[in-house]
Amino acid sequence: MTDRLRWGILATGGIAHSFTNDLKLNGFTVQAVGSRSQAGADAFAAEFDIPNAHGSYEALVNDPEVDVIYVSTPHPVHAENARLVLEAGKHVLVEKPFTLNAGEARELAALAAEKGLLALEAMWTRYLPHMVRIREILAEGTLGEVRSLIADHTQKLSDDPAHRINALELGGGALLDLGIYPVSFAWDLFGEPATIQSTATFKSTGADAQIVAVFGYDGGRIATTVSASDTRGPNVATVLGTEARIDIDAVWYTPTTFRVVAHDGTVLESYESEVVGRGMHFQAEAVERLVAAGTLGGDLLTIDESVAIMRTLDTIREQIGLRYPGE
C-alpha cells in the first residue's frame, strides 16, 4: 500500500503503547496523539516520535492531518469517544469490546453509516496470521465436520479494588476484558449462538471474577468459553472436528503455534507465527485496506457482527446478574 492513512492515537494507556509500537515497527504513519493533558500527550509523542501532540481529545479529532483514530480509553467511554471521532469526519478503530452494551454499538453503527465512515472493532486476534490459516484449514475440510470449540482466557490480575479490572464504573471484570476474546472466536467459527448458558463468581467490588459461557448452535455444535481475572490457566484453545482437531498453543489469541492432529495422533500440519512486534498492526492493515476499497461496513469482522457480539455479551450479563453503573 503506497498511500498510507495518517493515524491518531486517542488516549495514552498501556494498550495504546502496544498498538503504537506495532504501527511504528511496521511502517505505518502515526501523525498525532491526544491525551487529557498536554504533558501526557507530549510524553507519548516523544516516546514514539509523533509529530502532533494534543492536550485534549477534541483537538486530536479536529487535527486536519489525521485520517483515522484509534480509541483506547476504558470501556464505558468507547461509544462517547468513537462518536466524537465520527462527528469530526474521521474513521475510527475502537478497542475491544466495541462498546459497553449493544445499544451503544447500534448507535455507533448507525452514525458511521450516516457519515459514510469506517467504524471497526479492534479485535486484533481476528487478523493474526495463524487465525487466517486456521480459517483456511476449516474451509478446506481437513477437520471434517467441526463440532466444538474450547477456549480459555484466564489471568491472575490485580486484586486491588481500585484497579481497573475490579472497578465496575470502568467496565471492569473478566467478561469484557478477557471473555471477549473467546466469545468473539466462537462467533468467528460458528456465528450467532442459538442458546447461551452462563455462570459466574464475583469479587467484593461486584466485578465478575470467573465466568463460563456455553453456546449451542444448530446442528449440535458447542462452544465452551472460560475467562477469569483471579486465576491463570493454560490460555489455549482447541477446535474439534469429526476427522481431526486443531490445538492452539498459549497464548492462543496472540501470535503463536498450532497443530492439526488426526484422530490417530498423526500431526497433519504444524504452524509457527512469524510476526514483527505483537501483531496488533494487522488490524490497522485491515482498516487501511477497507478504507481504500470503500468497504466501510468491514469484511472479516463487520460492524453488524460487532453489534451482535455485544448483544451476546449483554445476554451473558443478564444471566449472571451483572450491570454497570449508569445502565
N, C-alpha and C positions, 0 to 999 in steps of 0.2 A: 504494500500500500504506500503510495507516494504522498498523497495529501492527507497528513495526519490531522486529527482533531486536536484542539488545544484544550487540555484538561484543567479543571479547577477542583480543588480538594476542600470540601466543606467539613470542618472540624479537624482536630489535630490529635486525636487519641491513638491508642495502640494499633487498631486495625487500619487507621489512615496511614500510619508509618509503614506497615507491611505492604499495603496496596501501592503507595507512592514509591517505595523502594523497588517493587517489581516493575512498575512503569518505567522508572529511570534505568533499571538494568536492561530493559528490553526495547529501548529506543523510542518510547512514547514522549510526546510533548506535554510536560506539566508546566502550565503557564502561570497558575495562580493558586493561592491558598487563602482561606478565610477562617478566622477564629473569632471567639467572643472578645478577645483582647488583641491589641496591636502587638504586644510583646509576644504573645503566643504565636501569632502569625509570622512575626519576624524570625523567631527561633526556628520554626518549622521550615520556613523559606531558606534560611541559612543552611540548615542541615541538608536539604535536598537541592540546593542551587535553583530555587524557583524565582522567576523574575518579579512577580507581583504578589505582595503580601497585604491582606486587607484585615482590618480590625473589627469587621462585622460581616455576618453572612449576607446582609443586604448589599454591601459594597462588592462582595465576591460575585453574586449572581448578576449584578449590573456591570461587571467588567466587560467591555466590548471585545477584549482579546481572548475571551473564553467561549468555547463552543459547547462543552459538556461538563457536568459537575457530578462528582462522586459524593454522596451523602453518607457520613459515617457517625452520625450522632446516636444517642440512645434510642431504643425502640419507640417510646411514646411520642417522640418528635419527628420520626421519619416522615410522616404524612405532612406535617407542617412545613418541614424544611424542603421536601420534594415539591410541595405546592409553590413555595417561594421561587424555586428554580424554574418550574414550568411557567409560572406567571411572568418571569423575566425573559421567556423565549429561549431557554436553554434545554438541551437534552439532559436526562438525569439517570444515573445509576445509583440505586438505593440499596444500602447494605441490608442483608437479610436479618430478620424477616422483613418482608416488603413494608409492612405497616404493623400496627398493634392489633388490628382486627380486620375482618372482611369489609365492614362498612367503609373504613378509611381507604382500603385498597380499591373498592369500586369507585369512590370519588376521584382518586388519583388517576385511575384508568380512563374515566370519563374526561377529566381535564386534559390529559395527554392527547386523547383523540381530538378534542376540541381545538387544541393548539397545534395539532399536526406535528407532535414531538415524540421522541422515544423516551419511555419510562421503563426501565429494566431492573429487575431484582438482582442483586449481586450474589446470587447463589453460585459462587465460583467453582464448586465441585462439578457442576454440570459440564463445564468447558474443559476440564483437565484431560490430557491425552489418554490416560488409562480408562477414563469413563467413556470417551469416544470409542475406544477399541472394544470395550465391553458391550456397548450398544451394537457394534458391528457383529460381534460374535453371536449375540442373541438373534439378530436379523438373519444370520447365516444358518440358524437352526442347529448349531453344534450341541446345545444343551437338550435338544428335543423340545418337549412342551415344558415351558418354565412354570414351576408350581409355587415357589415361595421365595421370600427374601427374609433374612435375619440380619439385623444391623444394630450395632450399639454405638452410642456416643456418650461415654461416661468419663468424667473428670473429677479429680479431687481439688476443688477450688476453695477459695477463702470461706471461712466460717464467720468472718466479721459481719455483724448485722448491717453495718453501713456500706459494705461492699456492694457494687452494682448488681452482682449476681444474686444477692439476697434481698434487694430493695424492690418491693412491688411498685413503688412510684416510678421506678426506672424500667419497668417491664422485666424485672429480674426473675430468675427461676430457670429450671432445666429445660422447659419446653421451648421457649422462644430462642434461647441462646444455643442450645445443644440439640434438642429434639427436632428442630427444623431441618437438620441435615438428613437423618434417616427418613423423616416424613417426606421430604422432597425427593429422595431417592426412590421411595415406594411409588410416588406419583410418576416419576420418570419411567419406571418399569411397567407399571400396571394401570396408571391413570387414576381416576376418582374411585375411592373405595365405595362398595355397596353397603358395608356395615363397618362400624367403628366401636371398639370396646377399649376403655381406658381405665387405669387405676394409678394412684399416685400417693406419695407421702410428702409431708410438708415440714418446712423449717419453722422456727418460732416467729419469724417475720411474716409468715403467710406465704412465702415463695415456695414453689414446688421444688423438692429436693431430688426425688426419683419419680420417673413416670414411664409407664409401659403402655403402649397402644398397639392393638392388634386390628389389622384391616382385613376385611373379607371382600372378595371380588367375585364377579360372575364366573362360573366355570370351576369354582373351588379353590382358586388361588388365595394365598395368605401372605401377609407381610407382618412381621413382628419387629417392633422398634423399642429399644430400651435406651433411656437417657437418664443421667444423674449428674449432679454438681457436687456431691459429697462422697463419691466413691469412684475410683478409677478402675475401669475394666480393660479388656483387650483392645477395644476400638477396632474391631474387624467386622467384615460383612461377608455373607455367603448368599449366592443366588443358586437355587436348587432347581434342576430340571430332570426330566424323566430319563435322560441319557447321560448327563454329566452335570457338574456343578462348577461354579467359579468361586474360589476362595480369595478374597481381597484382604491383603495384609494391613497391619497397622501403619499409619493411621489411614483408614480406608478412604476418607473424604479429602485427603491431601495427596500429592504425587507419591505413588507407592508401587508395590509389586502385586501381581496376582497370578494365579494358576488356574487353568481349566483342567479339571480332573474327571476322567471317566469313572464309571461305577466300579470297574475292576482295579482302580488305583492308578491307571496309566495317566501320566501328565501329557495332555494333548497340546498345551501351549503354556509358556511362561512369559510374563511381561514385566519389564522394568522401566519405570519412568525416567526420562532424561529431561529435566526442566531447569532453566536458569532462574534462580530465586525460588520463591514459594509457589509460584504458579498462578498468582492472582491476576496476572496480566492477560490471561486467555479470555476472561470475561470482557476486558477492555477491547481486545481484538474483535470480539463479537459485536460490541457496541459500534465500533468504527465501521465494521462490515455492514451492519444493519442500516446505519445512517446512510452510508454510501449507496446502498441498494434501495433505499426508501422503504424498507420493511420495518415500519415503525411499531408494529404490534409484537415484534420479536419472532423467533422461529424455534430454536431449541428449547427455550423457556419463554412462552408467550406471556403477555401481561394478563390475559384471561386465566392462564393456569396459575399465575401468582395469586390472583384474586381467589381462585378456587382452593388453593393450598391454605390461604388464610381462613377460608371457611372451614376447612378440615381442622385447623388448629382451634378455631372457635368451638367446634363441636367437642373436641377433646377437653377444652377448658370447661365447657358446660357440664360434661360428665364428671369431672373431678372437683367441680365447685370452685374454680379459680377465676376471679375477676380482678381487674386492675383499677386503681383509683381513677375516678372521673368517667368510667364507663357507665 
